[in-house]
Amino acid sequence: MAQGKFVEEDDQWSDPAKGLGRVTLVCLIAAALGLLGLLMFMGKAIDTIEGPQHANAVSKLIANHPADSRLATSFPFSPSYYLKDCPCQSQKDAQLSIPAGSSSIELSASDLFNQQTYFQGRFLNKTAYSETDQGGKQICEKSLTYLLDDDFGFTFHLNAISLAAALAEKDSRAFFIVDSEWDRGTWSDHFLKMPDPGCAPPPPSEMAGCPRSTRHWIVTSSILSAHFSKEFMESFGDNEDLDQVIPEPVPGLIPSSRKSIYQMARSTFFRLFILSEANDQLIRKTKQEIIKSAVWGPSSDLRLPPFISVHIRKGDRHPHDPAHTYDYVPINYYIDSINSTWTRLRDEDPALPESPNVYLASDTPLALEQMRALTPASWKFFHLSEAGSTEISLIAHPHEYSQLHFHAHIVSERVGYTRGQVIDMAFLGGGWPKPDGSVTLSSTDSEKPLATICTVSSNMCQFGALQLGWEEAFEKSKWINLDLPLSAGWMGVEVPAANTGDSNPNGHGHGSAHHSH
């Protein structure tokens, strides 16, 4: 429990209790001081009680921050705890979340960076680094730790991890994920256990958010913009390649200047995002639900009929398009895109059904009601909330998503809704990676959407492009962005505003909840 202190200031104050009388005022002051003393005593008592409980965690993960800073009793610290490590850098770096005004970044000779300068510098060695942990295991020579938190949504963290783990690989660092403060269960609830680097993680106080040359680097949501910035683009992007604007038949942007960054992220996708058996099984069950219900028509070979996928994000996420900054991309944009996409696909393959089959992934079932009210009855939609099995229907998110309100749900609900999102992402982006290196709907199914329609301002849409693969997503135009399609494209991750865990002021951020410690 943090302790406070009074700072005396030279000031003149007017008596707020004027008219109460001296004796009454003295009594009130005495009572207030007594209450304050009691609270401070209770705080110390609680600290004393909590100390032994967390002693092992603290001694295993001890910190290298100023002695006057008050440390949490267990690791990890709040994401904002590491803001003081990067005060200047996070303010001056341009953010990836703001769409560029042009299709490429113009660089002068003095602006050029490379991968070596991105990591340049020497280890800050204010104190001696630990060599072994309490169990005697050798601590990694260099490491990068990613701190999962409950300030931001699921796909925000997956996109950030895809880049952070790639940087760790580039700089020969051991990579760790800390899930102690995550609000969606544990990492192993949703994915296979992280690969063992063969060495122990460092104490948290030997970690620093900046500089990137530090021996034990930590990345949190609060300092993400300090690292995945213009400098990151210039160091790892394809700066000599221009992004390609494709006006037709599907308006879009091929992010050629970011292709190498995309490949970095996709490498992480294959290594770290292999699903747990529980999630993989739910995807298989969802497929069987669709076939059994014949919502998309009959299936004689136990395969899904042809379909396209659509993601509609509402809640606390708003588009880049200035015409809809405080609103959402209009529903008719999605309807027009479904219609034109299915028509184009039928021109290429006349064997397709006359009307579209649509997997609708959305943070609210109300999107399905809107779609059905405004489209022909022959259009066939599936949304998780309509699954016959309650095991599946109950993990569809019940209302427009807000990260702040997500905390109101109990843990089992939050884990369940995350599993529902994992299912949606499988159908939206064509699957999850398998140990054999393939990307399929589940471990036994290979069906993929014929197209994916979404808005790039959503991290789930960004991740969908990663799932599809470069050729399918961009060269074959199967990833269709409806939010400024000719100027905003795949960026890797929607980065939060610098120096904050909040959503960006213009609405381009996931979370708004803060830790208090």
C-alpha positions as CSV (number, residue, x, y, z in Angstrom):
1,M,0.0,0.0,0.0
2,A,1.4,3.3,-1.0
3,Q,2.0,5.9,1.7
4,G,1.4,9.6,1.3
5,K,3.0,12.6,2.9
6,F,2.0,16.2,3.5
7,V,4.0,18.9,1.7
8,E,3.9,22.2,3.6
9,E,3.4,25.3,1.4
10,D,3.5,29.0,2.1
11,D,-0.1,29.9,1.6
12,Q,-2.9,31.8,3.4
13,W,-6.2,29.9,3.7
14,S,-9.6,31.0,4.6
15,D,-11.3,29.1,7.3
16,P,-14.0,26.8,5.7
17,A,-15.6,26.3,9.1
18,K,-16.0,30.0,9.8
19,G,-18.9,30.5,12.2
20,L,-18.6,27.0,13.8
21,G,-16.6,28.3,16.8
22,R,-13.1,27.7,17.9
23,V,-13.8,24.6,20.1
24,T,-15.8,22.9,17.3
25,L,-13.0,23.6,14.8
26,V,-10.3,22.2,17.1
27,C,-12.4,19.1,17.7
28,L,-12.9,18.6,14.0
29,I,-9.1,19.0,13.3
30,A,-8.2,16.5,16.1
31,A,-10.7,14.0,14.7
32,A,-9.3,14.3,11.2
33,L,-5.7,13.9,12.4
34,G,-6.8,10.8,14.5
35,L,-8.5,9.3,11.5
36,L,-5.4,9.9,9.3
37,G,-3.1,8.3,11.9
38,L,-5.4,5.3,12.0
39,L,-5.4,4.9,8.3
40,M,-1.6,5.1,8.2
41,F,-1.3,2.5,10.9
42,M,-3.7,0.2,9.0
43,G,-1.6,0.7,5.9
44,K,1.6,-0.3,7.6
45,A,-0.2,-3.3,9.1
46,I,-1.4,-4.5,5.8
47,D,2.0,-4.0,4.2
48,T,3.4,-6.2,7.0
49,I,0.8,-8.9,6.5
50,E,1.3,-8.9,2.7
51,G,5.1,-8.9,2.8
52,P,5.7,-12.6,3.6
53,Q,3.0,-13.6,1.1
54,H,4.8,-12.0,-1.8
55,A,8.4,-12.3,-0.5
56,N,9.3,-15.1,-2.9
57,A,8.0,-13.2,-5.9
58,V,9.8,-10.0,-4.9
59,S,13.1,-11.6,-4.2
60,K,12.8,-13.6,-7.5
61,L,12.1,-10.4,-9.4
62,I,13.8,-7.5,-7.7
63,A,13.9,-4.0,-9.3
64,N,16.6,-1.4,-10.5
65,H,14.7,1.8,-10.0
66,P,15.3,4.9,-7.8
67,A,15.3,4.1,-4.1
68,D,12.7,6.8,-3.5
69,S,10.1,5.2,-5.8
70,R,7.5,3.0,-4.1
71,L,7.6,-0.5,-5.6
72,A,4.6,-2.8,-5.8
73,T,4.6,-5.8,-3.6
74,S,4.6,-8.2,-6.5
75,F,5.6,-8.3,-10.1
76,P,4.6,-7.0,-12.6
77,F,4.3,-3.3,-12.0
78,S,1.7,-1.2,-13.6
79,P,2.3,-0.5,-17.3
80,S,2.6,3.2,-16.6
81,Y,5.4,2.4,-14.0
82,Y,8.0,2.4,-16.8
83,L,6.9,5.7,-18.3
84,K,9.7,7.5,-16.5
85,D,12.2,5.4,-18.4
86,C,11.2,6.9,-21.7
87,P,9.9,10.5,-21.0
88,C,11.5,12.2,-24.0
89,Q,11.5,9.5,-26.6
90,S,7.8,8.7,-26.3
91,Q,6.9,12.4,-26.7
92,K,8.9,13.1,-29.8
93,D,8.4,9.9,-31.8
94,A,5.6,9.9,-34.3
95,Q,3.0,7.3,-33.8
96,L,2.0,4.5,-36.1
97,S,-1.7,4.9,-35.3
98,I,-2.0,8.1,-37.3
99,P,-2.4,7.3,-41.0
100,A,0.3,8.9,-43.1
101,G,-0.7,11.7,-45.5
102,S,1.2,10.0,-48.3
103,S,1.7,6.5,-49.3
104,S,5.3,6.4,-48.1
105,I,7.7,8.0,-45.6
106,E,10.0,10.5,-47.1
107,L,13.5,10.4,-45.6
108,S,16.4,12.7,-45.7
109,A,20.0,11.3,-45.3
110,S,20.1,12.5,-41.7
111,D,16.8,10.6,-40.9
112,L,18.0,7.3,-42.1
113,F,18.3,4.5,-39.5
114,N,19.2,0.9,-39.6
115,Q,18.7,-2.1,-37.4
116,Q,22.0,-1.6,-35.6
117,T,21.3,2.1,-34.7
118,Y,17.9,1.1,-33.4
119,F,19.5,-1.0,-30.7
120,Q,22.6,1.2,-30.3
121,G,24.1,2.1,-26.9
122,R,25.5,0.2,-24.0
123,F,23.9,-1.5,-21.1
124,L,23.0,0.9,-18.3
125,N,24.9,-0.6,-15.4
126,K,24.0,1.6,-12.4
127,T,23.9,-1.5,-10.2
128,A,25.3,-5.0,-10.7
129,Y,23.0,-7.3,-12.7
130,S,21.9,-10.6,-11.1
131,E,23.5,-13.7,-12.7
132,T,21.3,-16.4,-11.2
133,D,17.8,-16.5,-9.8
134,Q,16.8,-17.9,-6.4
135,G,16.7,-21.4,-7.7
136,G,20.3,-21.1,-9.1
137,K,19.2,-21.0,-12.7
138,Q,21.3,-18.8,-15.0
139,I,19.6,-15.5,-15.8
140,C,19.4,-14.7,-19.5
141,E,22.3,-12.6,-20.8
142,K,19.8,-10.3,-22.6
143,S,16.0,-10.3,-22.5
144,L,12.8,-8.6,-23.7
145,T,9.7,-9.0,-21.5
146,Y,6.3,-8.0,-22.7
147,L,3.8,-7.1,-20.0
148,L,0.2,-8.1,-20.7
149,D,-2.2,-5.7,-18.9
150,D,-5.9,-5.1,-18.6
151,D,-5.7,-1.6,-20.1
152,F,-6.1,-2.7,-23.7
153,G,-7.9,-5.4,-25.7
154,F,-6.9,-8.8,-26.8
155,T,-5.8,-8.2,-30.4
156,F,-4.0,-5.0,-29.4
157,H,-1.7,-7.2,-27.3
158,L,-1.3,-9.9,-29.9
159,N,-0.3,-7.3,-32.5
160,A,2.2,-5.7,-30.1
161,I,3.6,-9.1,-29.1
162,S,4.1,-10.0,-32.8
163,L,6.4,-7.0,-33.2
164,A,8.1,-7.2,-29.7
165,A,9.0,-10.8,-30.1
166,A,10.4,-10.1,-33.5
167,L,12.6,-7.4,-32.1
168,A,13.8,-9.8,-29.4
169,E,14.8,-12.3,-32.1
170,K,16.5,-9.6,-34.1
171,D,18.6,-8.6,-31.1
172,S,19.3,-12.1,-29.9
173,R,17.2,-11.6,-26.7
174,A,15.3,-14.2,-24.7
175,F,11.6,-13.3,-24.9
176,F,9.1,-13.5,-22.0
177,I,5.4,-12.7,-21.6
178,V,4.1,-11.8,-18.1
179,D,0.4,-12.4,-17.7
180,S,-0.1,-11.8,-14.0
181,E,-2.2,-8.7,-14.5
182,W,-4.0,-9.8,-17.6
183,D,-7.8,-9.8,-17.4
184,R,-8.4,-12.7,-19.8
185,G,-7.0,-15.7,-17.8
186,T,-3.5,-17.0,-18.4
187,W,-1.6,-17.2,-21.6
188,S,-1.9,-21.0,-21.6
189,D,-5.7,-20.7,-21.4
190,H,-5.6,-19.5,-25.0
191,F,-2.2,-20.6,-26.5
192,L,0.4,-23.2,-26.1
193,K,3.0,-22.6,-23.5
194,M,5.7,-20.2,-24.5
195,P,9.0,-21.8,-25.7
196,D,11.6,-22.1,-22.9
197,P,14.6,-19.9,-23.7
198,G,16.8,-22.0,-21.5
199,C,17.5,-19.3,-19.0
200,A,15.7,-17.5,-16.2
201,P,13.9,-14.2,-16.5
202,P,15.6,-11.2,-14.8
203,P,14.3,-9.4,-11.7
204,P,11.8,-6.7,-12.7
205,S,13.9,-3.9,-11.2
206,E,16.7,-4.8,-13.6
207,M,14.3,-4.2,-16.5
208,A,13.9,-0.8,-18.1
209,G,11.6,0.5,-20.7
210,C,14.3,2.7,-22.3
211,P,16.9,2.8,-23.8
212,R,16.6,-0.2,-26.1
213,S,20.2,-1.0,-25.4
214,T,19.4,-1.9,-21.8
215,R,20.3,-5.5,-20.9
216,H,16.8,-6.4,-19.8
217,W,14.2,-4.5,-21.8
218,I,10.5,-4.4,-20.9
219,V,7.7,-3.3,-23.3
220,T,4.4,-2.2,-21.9
221,S,1.3,-0.6,-23.5
222,S,2.2,2.7,-21.9
223,I,5.6,3.0,-23.7
224,L,4.7,1.2,-26.9
225,S,4.8,4.4,-28.9
226,A,8.3,5.0,-27.8
227,H,9.5,2.0,-29.7
228,F,7.0,1.3,-32.5
229,S,7.4,4.7,-34.0
230,K,8.8,6.5,-37.0
231,E,12.3,5.3,-36.0
232,F,11.1,1.7,-35.9
233,M,9.7,2.2,-39.4
234,E,12.9,3.7,-40.7
235,S,15.0,1.0,-39.1
236,F,13.0,-2.1,-40.2
237,G,10.8,-1.0,-43.0
238,D,11.4,-1.1,-46.8
239,N,12.1,2.6,-47.1
240,E,12.9,2.4,-50.8
241,D,9.6,0.8,-51.7
242,L,6.5,2.9,-52.1
243,D,3.1,1.7,-50.9
244,Q,0.9,0.8,-53.9
245,V,-2.5,2.4,-54.2
246,I,-5.0,0.1,-55.9
247,P,-8.1,2.0,-56.9
248,E,-10.0,-1.0,-58.4
249,P,-11.5,-3.5,-58.5
250,V,-11.0,-3.5,-54.7
251,P,-9.8,-0.1,-53.5
252,G,-6.9,-0.6,-51.2
253,L,-3.3,0.0,-50.2
254,I,-0.5,-2.6,-50.5
255,P,1.9,-1.6,-47.7
256,S,5.1,-2.4,-49.6
257,S,7.1,0.0,-47.4
258,R,6.2,-2.3,-44.4
259,K,6.6,-5.7,-46.0
260,S,9.7,-6.6,-44.0
261,I,7.9,-5.6,-40.8
262,Y,4.9,-7.7,-41.8
263,Q,7.2,-10.6,-42.3
264,M,8.7,-10.0,-38.8
265,A,5.3,-10.1,-37.3
266,R,4.2,-13.1,-39.2
267,S,7.2,-15.0,-38.0
268,T,6.1,-14.4,-34.5
269,F,2.5,-15.4,-35.5
270,F,3.8,-18.9,-36.5
271,R,6.0,-19.3,-33.4
272,L,3.8,-18.0,-30.5
273,F,0.2,-18.0,-31.5
274,I,-0.6,-21.8,-31.7
275,L,-3.9,-22.3,-29.9
276,S,-4.6,-24.3,-26.8
277,E,-6.6,-27.5,-27.3
278,A,-9.6,-25.9,-25.6
279,N,-9.8,-23.0,-28.1
280,D,-9.0,-25.3,-31.1
281,Q,-11.8,-27.6,-30.1
282,L,-14.3,-24.7,-29.8
283,I,-13.5,-23.7,-33.4
284,R,-14.2,-27.2,-34.6
285,K,-17.5,-27.2,-32.7
286,T,-18.4,-23.9,-34.3
287,K,-17.8,-25.3,-37.8
288,Q,-20.0,-28.3,-37.0
289,E,-22.7,-25.9,-35.7
290,I,-22.7,-24.0,-39.1
291,I,-22.9,-27.3,-41.1
292,K,-25.5,-28.8,-38.8
293,S,-27.8,-25.7,-39.0
294,A,-27.4,-25.5,-42.8
295,V,-27.5,-21.7,-42.3
296,W,-25.3,-21.4,-45.4
297,G,-27.0,-24.2,-47.2
298,P,-26.4,-28.0,-47.2
299,S,-22.9,-29.6,-47.0
300,S,-22.6,-33.1,-48.2
301,D,-18.8,-33.5,-47.6
302,L,-18.8,-32.0,-44.0
303,R,-17.0,-29.0,-45.4
304,L,-18.2,-25.4,-44.9
305,P,-20.0,-23.9,-48.0
306,P,-18.1,-20.9,-49.5
307,F,-18.3,-17.8,-47.4
308,I,-16.9,-14.4,-46.7
309,S,-16.2,-12.8,-43.3
310,V,-17.0,-9.4,-42.0
311,H,-15.9,-7.7,-38.8
312,I,-17.9,-4.8,-37.4
313,R,-16.3,-3.0,-34.5
314,K,-18.3,-0.7,-32.3
315,G,-17.9,0.1,-28.7
316,D,-14.8,2.2,-27.8
317,R,-13.1,2.0,-31.2
318,H,-13.8,4.6,-33.8
319,P,-12.5,4.9,-37.4
320,H,-9.7,6.9,-38.8
321,D,-12.0,8.5,-41.4
322,P,-12.5,12.1,-40.2
323,A,-16.1,12.0,-41.4
324,H,-16.9,9.4,-38.7
325,T,-14.3,10.1,-36.0
326,Y,-16.9,10.2,-33.2
327,D,-19.2,7.6,-34.8
328,Y,-18.7,4.4,-36.8
329,V,-18.3,3.3,-40.4
330,P,-21.9,3.3,-41.7
331,I,-23.5,-0.1,-42.0
332,N,-24.3,0.5,-45.7
333,Y,-20.5,0.5,-46.4
334,Y,-20.3,-3.1,-45.2
335,I,-23.5,-4.0,-47.1
336,D,-22.2,-2.5,-50.4
337,S,-18.8,-4.2,-49.9
338,I,-20.4,-7.6,-49.3
339,N,-22.6,-7.2,-52.4
340,S,-19.7,-6.0,-54.7
341,T,-17.3,-8.6,-53.3
342,W,-19.7,-11.5,-53.8
343,T,-20.6,-10.3,-57.3
344,R,-16.9,-10.2,-58.2
345,L,-16.3,-13.6,-56.7
346,R,-19.3,-15.1,-58.7
347,D,-17.9,-13.6,-61.9
348,E,-14.7,-15.5,-61.2
349,D,-16.5,-18.7,-60.1
350,P,-20.1,-19.1,-61.3
351,A,-20.6,-22.2,-59.2
352,L,-20.8,-20.0,-56.1
353,P,-24.3,-19.5,-54.6
354,E,-26.3,-16.6,-56.0
355,S,-26.5,-14.9,-52.6
356,P,-23.6,-14.4,-50.1
357,N,-22.8,-16.5,-47.1
358,V,-21.4,-14.3,-44.4
359,Y,-19.6,-15.0,-41.1
360,L,-20.3,-11.9,-39.0
361,A,-17.7,-11.2,-36.3
362,S,-18.8,-8.3,-34.1
363,D,-18.6,-7.1,-30.5
364,T,-22.3,-6.9,-30.4
365,P,-25.2,-9.1,-31.7
366,L,-27.0,-5.9,-32.6
367,A,-24.8,-5.7,-35.7
368,L,-26.5,-8.9,-36.9
369,E,-30.0,-7.4,-36.4
370,Q,-28.9,-4.3,-38.4
371,M,-27.6,-6.4,-41.3
372,R,-30.7,-8.6,-41.5
373,A,-33.0,-5.6,-41.4
374,L,-31.2,-3.9,-44.4
375,T,-30.3,-6.8,-46.7
376,P,-32.3,-9.3,-48.7
377,A,-33.7,-12.4,-46.9
378,S,-31.6,-14.5,-49.2
379,W,-28.4,-13.3,-47.7
380,K,-27.3,-15.8,-45.1
381,F,-25.5,-14.7,-41.9
382,F,-23.9,-16.6,-39.0
383,H,-23.0,-15.0,-35.7
384,L,-21.8,-16.8,-32.6
385,S,-24.8,-15.7,-30.6
386,E,-27.0,-17.9,-32.8
387,A,-25.2,-21.1,-32.3
388,G,-27.4,-24.0,-31.1
389,S,-24.9,-25.0,-28.5
390,T,-24.9,-22.7,-25.4
391,E,-21.2,-23.6,-25.0
392,I,-20.7,-21.4,-28.0
393,S,-23.6,-18.9,-28.0
394,L,-22.8,-17.8,-24.4
395,I,-19.3,-16.8,-25.3
396,A,-20.4,-14.3,-27.9
397,H,-19.8,-10.8,-26.6
398,P,-23.2,-9.6,-25.5
399,H,-22.9,-5.8,-26.1
400,E,-20.7,-3.2,-27.7
401,Y,-17.2,-3.7,-26.4
402,S,-15.5,-1.2,-24.1
403,Q,-12.3,-2.2,-22.3
404,L,-13.3,-0.2,-19.3
405,H,-16.6,-2.0,-19.0
406,F,-15.0,-5.4,-19.7
407,H,-13.6,-5.3,-16.2
408,A,-17.2,-5.5,-14.8
409,H,-17.5,-9.1,-16.0
410,I,-16.3,-11.9,-13.7
411,V,-13.1,-13.8,-14.7
412,S,-14.9,-16.8,-16.2
413,E,-16.9,-14.6,-18.4
414,R,-13.9,-12.6,-19.5
415,V,-12.0,-15.8,-20.4
416,G,-15.1,-17.1,-22.2
417,Y,-15.6,-13.9,-24.3
418,T,-11.9,-14.1,-25.2
419,R,-12.5,-17.6,-26.4
420,G,-15.4,-16.3,-28.5
421,Q,-13.1,-13.7,-30.0
422,V,-10.5,-16.4,-30.8
423,I,-13.3,-18.3,-32.8
424,D,-14.3,-15.1,-34.6
425,M,-10.6,-14.4,-35.5
426,A,-10.3,-17.9,-36.9
427,F,-13.2,-17.4,-39.3
428,L,-12.2,-13.8,-40.0
429,G,-8.6,-14.4,-41.0
430,G,-8.6,-18.0,-42.2
431,G,-7.3,-19.7,-39.1
432,W,-4.5,-20.0,-36.6
433,P,-1.0,-21.4,-37.0
434,K,-0.4,-25.1,-36.5
435,P,2.8,-26.9,-35.3
436,D,3.4,-28.1,-38.8
437,G,3.6,-24.4,-40.1
438,S,0.2,-24.3,-41.8
439,V,-2.5,-21.8,-41.0
440,T,-6.0,-23.4,-40.9
441,L,-9.3,-22.9,-39.3
442,S,-8.6,-25.6,-36.7
443,S,-6.3,-28.6,-36.5
444,T,-8.7,-30.6,-38.7
445,D,-10.2,-28.0,-41.0
446,S,-8.7,-26.0,-43.9
447,E,-11.7,-23.9,-45.1
448,K,-10.9,-20.2,-45.4
449,P,-13.1,-17.1,-46.2
450,L,-13.1,-16.0,-49.8
451,A,-12.6,-12.4,-48.5
452,T,-12.3,-10.5,-45.2
453,I,-14.0,-7.2,-44.8
454,C,-13.1,-5.0,-41.9
455,T,-11.9,-1.5,-40.8
456,V,-8.1,-1.0,-40.3
457,S,-8.7,1.2,-37.3
458,S,-9.5,-2.1,-35.4
459,N,-6.6,-4.2,-34.1
460,M,-8.6,-7.3,-35.0
461,C,-8.7,-6.2,-38.6
462,Q,-4.9,-5.6,-38.5
463,F,-4.4,-9.1,-37.1
464,G,-6.7,-10.6,-39.8
465,A,-4.2,-9.4,-42.5
466,L,-1.5,-11.2,-40.6
467,Q,-3.5,-14.4,-40.6
468,L,-4.3,-14.3,-44.3
469,G,-0.7,-13.9,-45.4
470,W,0.8,-11.3,-47.7
471,E,-0.2,-12.8,-51.0
472,E,-3.8,-13.5,-50.0
473,A,-4.3,-10.3,-48.1
474,F,-2.7,-7.8,-50.4
475,E,-1.7,-9.2,-53.8
476,K,-5.1,-11.0,-54.2
477,S,-7.0,-8.3,-52.4
478,K,-8.8,-10.6,-50.0
479,W,-8.3,-8.2,-47.1
480,I,-10.7,-5.4,-47.7
481,N,-10.4,-2.3,-45.5
482,L,-13.4,0.1,-45.4
483,D,-11.7,2.8,-43.3
484,L,-9.9,5.2,-45.7
485,P,-8.9,2.3,-47.9
486,L,-6.7,4.4,-50.2
487,S,-4.6,6.1,-47.5
488,A,-4.7,3.8,-44.4
489,G,-3.4,0.3,-44.5
490,W,-1.8,-2.4,-42.5
491,M,0.5,-0.8,-39.8
492,G,1.0,-3.8,-37.5
493,V,-0.6,-2.4,-34.4
494,E,-2.8,0.5,-33.4
495,V,-0.4,2.3,-31.0
496,P,-1.9,4.1,-28.0
497,A,-1.1,7.8,-27.4
498,A,2.4,8.5,-26.0
499,N,2.7,8.6,-22.2
500,T,-0.6,7.1,-21.5
501,G,-2.5,3.8,-21.2
502,D,-5.6,5.5,-22.4
503,S,-7.2,5.6,-25.8
504,N,-6.0,8.3,-28.1
505,P,-7.8,11.6,-27.9
506,N,-9.1,11.1,-31.4
507,G,-10.6,7.7,-30.6
508,H,-7.8,5.5,-32.0
509,G,-7.2,3.5,-28.9
510,H,-8.5,0.4,-27.2
511,G,-8.5,1.0,-23.6
512,S,-9.4,3.5,-21.0
513,A,-8.9,1.7,-17.7
514,H,-5.8,2.5,-15.6
515,H,-4.0,0.8,-12.8
516,S,-3.8,2.8,-9.7
517,H,-0.4,1.5,-8.5
